[in-house]
Amino acid sequence: MSTETIEFQAQARQLLQLMIHSIYSTKDVFLRELISNASDALDKLRLAAYQDKDLEVDTTDLYIALETDPAERTLTVRDNGIGMTREEVVDLIGTIAKSGTAEMLGRLQQARESGAASEQATAELIGQFGVGFYSSFMVADRVVLVTRKAGAGSGVRWESDGQGTYTVSDEPDAPQGTAVTLHLKPEDSEDALHDYANPATVRDIVKRYSDFITWPIRMAPQSGEGDAETVNSRKALWARSPKDVSEEEYAEFYRHVSHDWREPLQTIRLSAEGTFEYQALLFLPSHAPMDLFMRESRRGVQLYVKRVFIMDDCEALVPEYLRFVKGVVDANDLSLNISREILQQDRQIQLIRKRLVKKVLSTVRSMMDDEPEKYATFWSELGRAVKEGLLSDHDNRQAILEICSFASTHDPEKPTTLREYIGRMPEGQEAIYYATGESRAALENSPHLEAFRAKGYEVLLLTDPVDEVWVDMVPAFEDKALTSVAKGEVDLGGDDVDDDTKKGFEALLGWLATALEDDVKEVRLSHRLTTSAACLVGDPGDLTPTLEKMYRAMGQEPPKVKRILELNPGHALVTGLRDAHEQRPDDAGLRETAQLLHGMALLAEGGELADPASFVAILSRRLERALG
């Protein structure tokens, strides 16, 4: 028999230590994790049997068995599912191979050391990355796993005390499936460590956490005699009448399908009958999943056909911008052998997807109207992802716009909808005005807002990265054009700059355009400034400073964009520069003043100086002279 001792991967070892030192305040959840793993193994075996007719396995009696031994203080969770090979055991249990997990683990470790990490956040990492098996070490001093892959001739035994190493050996007589035996720690009521060798305790946990599992969970009868009895109801929640399902049952099922240990924010049920029948049970989370904006994030719902599990994370049913939606779709008329590739083109799947999207969006709209606090939670946590739909889902763009909320100058804290914005527009305002940037504070101090404040016009303050993109793809809402305060000419219905003023600045504008020709494409007098000396303005379609930074952050150098420099003809700095240029047109120091003026405007709009050292040197010399 080949036996080897292997060290846990560093991240796996860290996770084990976090787990052993009570990530969960309720240690009972270890059993939920093991039962969930066993259920997945049974799902995978039945699916493999459908797909591979040469796989010689018996699927007539698939089940999960729970065996307690009070004398030996052991609890075994057994299934006759797909099982694992030796390589899979080492890969799935000994390492954490998922990309990004190590970084997230490091952040959580730091947060826990500083007292900033919540139990839920840490538990979410564990469930989300499929390592709930480690929760066994909260309640066990030693864990033994015996498994045999379906179709394989021999099995494997894995054993560890969770202290840094594990052993793997051959197990020739292992039955098909997986058995996890926990050698339990002593009962400790002060540490919420219950007696998990007590059958009554185990039954209670199954009823509380795993009653909805569709596979039979069997235990020895309470009388001690007779055949094993099934201790879970097995009725799929989506197949039961809504009035017969409690909120607690929905919450537990949500935890099962999402690996999120908080309660869902909203439960959504829908069904279709007739030529094409299906049922769906969906959930909106109460907080953003930790991998929501990671490239490898999981998305999609579970797909069943006539109660038979077909696929986890079925992406074809949920668009990217709703990747946080979790749940189950059970269709009656699909093939059991359907693949991910076929699903992308399947007409029935596309119809279900359209219906799910409309239902989710209408549910959020109802929350907005009827449960504003719940909607506020949804939008603060998930709105950034939803707005991605404005780029990708043209058919539902109007419905998405209806449920969007944005920060605005109207209220320092409460966001506004576009419809509310239009309702507050004063007479004479024809457009919905917005500003994009990195933070609310930066935008509120932007010179671009000055004239809008003076006119009493509200401005949306858009600070999410996706805002930089979708505003160029959504021309209007309710026939009101979406207009950037930092692009193009501004016509706010006020008095134009008179001809005498324009004439008085002609020479300065022409000289500045030449002096700054490497950086600006035009210099003109401004209608949008009331207190600042200057600002930079883009033409419609130009990259914004924030978008330029985003490109650089991704390792891409954006094309150089020359902006328009607008000057406030009433500002003392601008009139002083005009007078100095008239009197001393050949003064080399004026060119430095022009560079400072441009640099200040660039910084005010959130841009980056091309040569910060040069800017600082000029500014330093000017300050020295002023003080001298």
LINMOGI-V383689 format. One line per field, one symbol per residue. phi: phi as a letter, one per 30 degrees, with the letter a starting at -180 (. if undefined). psi: psi as a letter, one per 40 degrees, with the letter a starting at -180 (. if undefined). A space follows every 50 residues. Layout:
phi = ???
psi = ???
This chain:
phi = .dbbcbddeedddddededdcidcdcdedededdddddddddeddddddd dbddddbccdbcacccbcbdddhbbccbbccdibdeddddddcdbccddi dddddddddddddcicddedddddedddcicdeddeddcbdbbccbbbde jddbcbccbacickbbcbbdbecdddjbbccccddddbddchcdddcded ddedddddcbddedddccbddddibjddcdccdideedccdedccddddd dddedddcicccdddacbbaabbjdbcabbbcbcdcadedceccecddbj cdccbhicdcachdddcbdedcdddbkbbcccccddcdcdddedcddddd ddeddddddddddddddedcbedddededddbeddedddddccddceddd edcdbbdaddbdbddbddddeddcdddjdcbccbbcadadedddcdddde dddddicdbdccbdedddcdddccdabhicddbddcbidcccicdddddd deddcedddddddddcddcbcabbdccccbbddaacbcdejdddeddddd ddddicddddcdcccccddcdddddddddddddbdcdddddddddddddd ddddcidcddbeddeddddddddddddd
psi = hhhihiiiidddddddddddfgdhdhededdddddddddddddddddddd dgeehgihedghihhhhigddefihhhiifadiiiddddddddeigehhe dddddddddddddeeehiddddddddddfffeddededeidhhhhhihhh eieiaihhiieeediiihiigdehiiahhhhhhiiihgddefhigeehdd dddddddddedeheihhiiiideeiaiiiheidehhdeeihdeehidddd ddddddeefheiiidihhhiihibdhhiiihiihieihidedfidfiiii ihhihfehhdhifgdeehidefeehiahhhideiieehidddddehdddd ddddddddddddddddddddgddddddddddeddddedddddgddedddd ddeiiiiiedhedhiiiddddddehihdheihiihiadidddddehdded ddddefhihhhheidddddddeegdihfehhhhheeiaihgeeahihidd ddddeddddddddddfdedieihiiieehddidiihhiiheihidddddd dddeehhiihhhihhhiheehddddddddddddgdehddddddddddddd ddddeeihhdgdddddddddddddddd.
